[in-house]
Structures are given as C-alpha cells and as structure tokens.
Amino acid sequence: MYRRLEALLLVAEGHSMAEAARRCRVNRSSVHRWLAQYRAEHEASALLDRPRSGRPRLHRPLTPQRLAAALARDPRRCGYQATSWTVPLLAHDLSAKGIAVSPRTLRRRLHEAGYRWKRPRYVYVARAPHLPQKKGGSPDV
C-alpha cells in the first residue's frame, strides 16, 4: 500500500510514470494500473490488495476443532513415549489416522488456530525433609 501511494504521489508531483516506477522499484504498468484504480474511486482504499483465491487447501478435514481434540489427547495413551506433543509427532499421529499433513502445514494450521509453542516449565519441589540439607551461612570465627 505504501509503495502504491508513494508512486501516485510522485506522479502527482510531476514525475513521469517511468521515474515513479523506477523510484518505487516496480514495473511502469503497475503505476499505470494503480493510477487508474485511484482515478476510478478517488479513494486510497481503492489501492488495497483484493482477496485472491489462490491454491485451494488440500487438508480440509484439519479444522481447529479437530486440532483441539488431537492436542487434548495424551501422547502416552496413543502409544508414544512422549509427555507432550511436538509438531512432527502430531503430524505422524494425524497421518496414521488418515490425515496426511506435513509438519510445515501443521505449524501454519496451529498458528492460525491460535496455538503457540512454549517450552515446558519444570517446577522444582523442596527437598524431602529426611534428606541432609546443605548448610548455609558464614563459618564461625
């Protein structure tokens, strides 16, 4: 958006289309197209990116609800020797259940669903009272 507005500002200041395109590092036809879009509506919002269809997703069954259900299971009960899910482990488990998904795609889907990975935090408990404790303090002089 910034680059588009900058190009139009340069043209409005009297620079040629070619000069505006060179300064903004875009093709001259792009500057022509942006100028036509702006002139049609006289609004800067006319220069915003339009939604694109793109390539359709291949893994439609991988919904946020299904991800939540998969993450709610304990990996040990699924036969794994892990106490928490990792992306490769979850991808392997989902592929065993018929949802083949790459770890990269799974990371994107988890991020889209609002999940964030954090390292597990260990909680250290106090030493048992029957074990000898380290003595602290200053030595007697």
Phi, psi and omega per residue, in radians:
M1 nan -0.777 -3.130
Y2 -1.050 -0.787 -3.123
R3 -1.093 -0.670 3.140
R4 -1.165 -0.779 3.120
L5 -1.146 -0.680 3.123
E6 -1.085 -0.745 3.125
A7 -1.085 -0.760 -3.140
L8 -1.176 -0.632 3.099
L9 -1.126 -0.718 3.111
L10 -1.097 -0.721 3.111
V11 -1.153 -0.712 3.132
A12 -1.139 -0.498 3.118
E13 -1.405 -0.058 3.069
G14 1.870 0.013 3.092
H15 -1.302 2.683 3.116
S16 -1.282 2.862 3.106
M17 -1.077 -0.714 -3.124
A18 -1.124 -0.713 3.134
E19 -1.170 -0.737 3.113
A20 -1.099 -0.712 3.128
A21 -1.147 -0.723 3.140
R22 -1.130 -0.767 -3.132
R23 -1.161 -0.587 -3.124
C24 -1.602 -0.010 3.113
R25 1.025 0.811 3.096
V26 -2.295 3.022 3.090
N27 -1.347 2.592 -3.131
R28 -1.086 -0.577 3.132
S29 -1.145 -0.507 3.095
S30 -1.152 -0.729 3.128
V31 -1.109 -0.717 3.088
H32 -1.045 -0.801 -3.120
R33 -1.111 -0.766 -3.135
W34 -1.118 -0.681 3.124
L35 -1.133 -0.715 3.102
A36 -1.124 -0.710 3.117
Q37 -1.106 -0.735 -3.117
Y38 -1.197 -0.736 -3.128
R39 -1.130 -0.507 -3.131
A40 -1.191 -0.598 -3.054
E41 -2.100 -0.299 -3.070
H42 0.941 0.664 3.104
E43 -2.356 2.419 3.096
A44 -1.153 -0.459 3.140
S45 -1.145 -0.282 3.096
A46 -1.175 -0.306 -3.110
L47 -1.592 -0.071 -3.136
L48 -1.127 2.642 3.067
D49 -1.114 2.369 3.056
R50 -1.508 2.615 3.062
P51 -1.094 2.436 3.129
R52 -1.989 2.625 -3.117
S53 -1.268 -0.811 -3.140
G54 1.167 -2.998 3.129
R55 -1.341 2.328 -3.138
P56 -1.192 2.602 3.121
R57 -1.217 2.479 -3.137
L58 -1.582 -0.403 -3.027
H59 -1.888 1.128 -3.138
R60 -1.096 -0.608 -3.088
P61 -1.209 -0.136 -3.116
L62 -1.517 1.357 -3.111
T63 -1.588 2.845 3.067
P64 -1.005 -0.580 3.119
Q65 -1.175 -0.717 3.133
R66 -1.192 -0.657 3.073
L67 -1.096 -0.759 3.133
A68 -1.078 -0.726 3.126
A69 -1.139 -0.695 3.139
A70 -1.174 -0.695 -3.128
L71 -1.282 -0.396 -3.139
A72 -1.293 -0.384 3.125
R73 -1.304 2.627 3.077
D74 -1.488 2.198 -3.128
P75 -1.039 -0.498 3.133
R76 -1.165 -0.614 3.116
R77 -1.264 -0.322 3.097
C78 -1.562 0.024 3.084
G79 1.703 0.156 3.142
Y80 -1.728 2.656 3.105
Q81 -1.683 1.070 3.126
A82 -2.497 2.570 -3.130
T83 -1.652 -0.258 3.085
S84 -2.529 2.797 -3.096
W85 -1.374 2.450 2.903
T86 -1.983 2.825 -3.115
V87 -1.068 -0.828 3.113
P88 -1.069 -0.666 3.134
L89 -1.176 -0.740 3.120
L90 -1.160 -0.668 3.089
A91 -1.094 -0.717 3.099
H92 -1.111 -0.755 -3.137
D93 -1.133 -0.739 3.133
L94 -1.163 -0.660 3.126
S95 -1.176 -0.552 3.078
A96 -1.190 -0.413 3.123
K97 -1.670 0.158 3.051
G98 1.689 0.103 3.102
I99 -1.998 1.546 -3.125
A100 -1.349 2.069 -3.131
V101 -2.501 2.450 -3.140
S102 -1.356 2.715 3.098
P103 -1.016 -0.625 3.129
R104 -1.115 -0.803 3.114
T105 -1.136 -0.687 3.130
L106 -1.100 -0.711 3.087
R107 -1.054 -0.760 3.111
R108 -1.088 -0.771 -3.132
R109 -1.139 -0.685 3.095
L110 -1.121 -0.709 3.122
H111 -1.139 -0.742 3.115
E112 -1.085 -0.589 -3.127
A113 -1.417 -0.053 3.079
G114 1.638 0.154 3.128
Y115 -1.479 2.508 3.065
R116 -2.274 2.464 -3.134
W117 -1.631 2.299 3.055
K118 -2.311 2.601 3.094
R119 -1.146 2.480 3.087
P120 -1.143 2.443 3.105
R121 -1.727 2.304 3.140
Y122 -1.594 2.428 3.108
V123 -1.890 2.044 3.139
Y124 -1.579 2.291 3.131
V125 -1.699 2.832 3.125
A126 -1.168 2.636 3.130
R127 -1.157 2.555 -3.130
A128 -1.047 2.450 -3.066
P129 -1.134 -0.410 -3.109
H130 -1.416 -0.176 3.098
L131 -1.543 2.557 -3.133
P132 -1.136 2.393 -3.124
Q133 -1.721 2.631 3.080
K134 -1.258 2.322 -3.132
K135 -1.416 2.407 3.104
G136 -2.049 -3.135 3.090
G137 1.720 3.137 -3.102
S138 -1.613 2.625 -3.140
P139 -1.266 2.628 3.113
D140 -1.261 2.324 3.131
V141 -1.974 nan nan
